[in-house]
Amino acid sequence: QVQLVESGGGLVQAGGSLRLSCVASGRISSSFVMGWFRQGPGKEREFVAAIRWNGDTNTYADSVKGRFTISRDNAEKTVYLQMNSLKPEDTAVYYCAAKPIVYSTNYREYNYWGQGTQVTVSS
């Protein structure tokens, strides 16, 4: 089993920044893919960004490209999502997720999920 715990959400004004953290534990391996997803009120869960533990591959949704940065600290087993220039439409619960081996931006293909952290951006 893999456990994921997110932190770092909060309330911020438009144009502000937040950094989310996701600490992984359990049977996480270097071949895993780590993703950030979000779900706004009344919306379907959507892809935000993904990264491999053991490579340089990372991917972003078009809506966050240039504003958000995903990174990892292998020693700390932590994945980060740095969010800059936040907009009210970024308001959502943000989830960290993990899956083995095959890279994906489809939330249905991720096996392990954190509990989520709320991000609210005021205008």
N, C-alpha and C positions, 0 to 999 in steps of 0.2 A: 504494500500500500504506500501511497504517497500523500503527504499532508502539505497543504499550502495555506499560508496565513498572510493576508494582505494588511497593509496599514498605510496611513498617509493621506487619506481623504479628508475633506473638510469643505468649508465655505470660503469662496474667494471671489473677488470682484473681477469682472471682465478685464482681460489684459494681464491678469496675474498669473502666478505659477504655483504648481504643486508637484511634489515628487512622491509617487507611490512606490511601495516596497512589497515584495512577495518573498517570504522565506520558505524554502522547500525543505522537507525532511522525509525520512522513510526511504523507500527503495527508489530514489531518484538516481538516474545514471547520466553519464556524460552524453549519451545518445539522445536524450530527451529534447523535445521542442517545447519551449515555454511561450505562452501567448497571453496577451491582455485583450479582454473583451469588455464591452459595456452594454448596459441595457437601460434605456431611458423609460420614463413612464409611458405605458401603453405601446411600447415598441418592442420589436424583436431584438434579441441579443445580437450584437454586431462585433465584427473583428476590429481591433485597434492596431495591434502590432504583435510581431512574433520574432523570436530569436532562438538560435540553437545554443545549447550549453557548450558545445565543442567546436564551434565554427564561427565564422564572421557573417553568416547569412542573417539578415534581418529584413523584415517586410513591414510596410505601414499601409493603413487605409488611406485613400486619397484625401479624406476629410481632415486627417491629422498630419499629413506629410509636411515637413518643414517646421512643425510646431512641437511635436512630441518626439522623444528619443527613448528607445528601449536599450537597456544595457544589462550586464550581468557581472556578478562577482562570484567566480567559481568557488573560491575558498570559503566564502560565507554562504554559499548556496542561496544567493539572493538575486532576484531580478528586479530591476527598477524601471519605472516609467516616468521620465521627466516631462512634464506638461507645461509648456510656455504659451503665452498669448492665448489664454483660455477664453472661450466664448460661451455664452449662455447655452448654446446647443450642445456643448460638451457635458452638460449636466446629466448624470447617470450614476448607476451603481457600476463600479469597475471591478471586474473579476480577473484573477490570475488563474491560468489553466496550464495543464501539462499533458503531453502525450508522447509515447515512444516513437522514435526514429523518423517516421514519415512527416515531412514538413506540411503544414496545412493552415489555412486561414478560415476553415469551416468549424464553427463552434461544436457542431454535432460530432466531430471526430476526436474531440478532446476527452480524455478519460477521467482526469482529476481536476477538481475545482476548489478554489478557496471560497470563503463565506461572502466575499464582496466588501467593498468600501465605498461609501457615498461621496460623490464629488458634486458640489453645487456651485454653479457660477452665476453670480448676480449681475444684472445689467446696470 
